[in-house]
Amino acid sequence: MALVRDPWFWKRFSRAVHLDEEVRSPTEKGSTIWSNHWLTNHHRKRRRSFLCGCAICVVILIVIAALAAAIWWFCAHNWLHEETA
C-alpha cells in the first residue's frame, strides 16, 4: 500500500472525521459550543510550536553572534596568539 503524498490529505481527513462525529452525536446545545474546540486547540498548538521554534532559532543566532564577537575581540587584542620569548 502506498503512502498518501498530498500534504493536506490528513488535515482534510481529520476534519472530515471530526465533522462526521459531530453529525452522529445527539444534537444538544452543548455540542455546538464544543464543535470547533478540537480545531482551535490544533491551531493553538501549531502557533505555539511555531513561536517556540522561532524563539529557539533566535537564541541560537544570539549565541553564535556572541561567540563570533568574542573570538573577534580576542583576535583583535592578540590574546589568541602564543607569546614567543
Contacts in CASP RR format, 6 or more apart in sequence:
PFRMAT RR
TARGET T0000
AUTHOR 0000-0000-0000
METHOD contacts of the structure
MODEL  1
MALVRDPWFWKRFSRAVHLDEEVRSPTEKGSTIWSNHWLTNHHRKRRRSF
LCGCAICVVILIVIAALAAAIWWFCAHNWLHEETA
4 10 0 8 1.000
15 39 0 8 1.000
18 38 0 8 1.000
18 39 0 8 1.000
22 31 0 8 1.000
22 35 0 8 1.000
25 31 0 8 1.000
71 80 0 8 1.000
74 80 0 8 1.000
END
